[in-house]
Amino acid sequence: MSTSTRFDTKIAVLLREDLEPWQRLNVTAFLVSGLGTQLPELIGQPYEDADGVPYLPMFRQPVLVFQGAKEVLKAAHERALSRALPRAVFTSDLFATGHDEANRAAVRAVRTTDLDLVGLAVHGPRNAVDKALKGARMHP
């Protein structure tokens, strides 16, 4: 596959622009793990080096990372929901939890419209993802 391959779908992460660098990395890692578990068609084949050492498979296509203000993130979330795009969310509450069960409980405790989103990952047709992320800009 060449570097100029154009995919029909897009994997995108939208981060709130006021996150610390370590938070941006942590949120991105958590969000994309959610997409990989629910959309197996996004995952390629396992890797292997020249010595035959195996490595885990990864996404078959690039993950594009965007950023935006809190309002951009909220609007993107609403548009992703209205388009039924597969999505993962990371809320500010998750920075204070220590494990998966607490993470899920923290999200479950807040109504959809009241989630304090700091990150959103979506996958879908390029056009639908672009529309959902309207107003966001590429992460530098």
Disulfide bonds with the S-S distance in Angstrom:
none
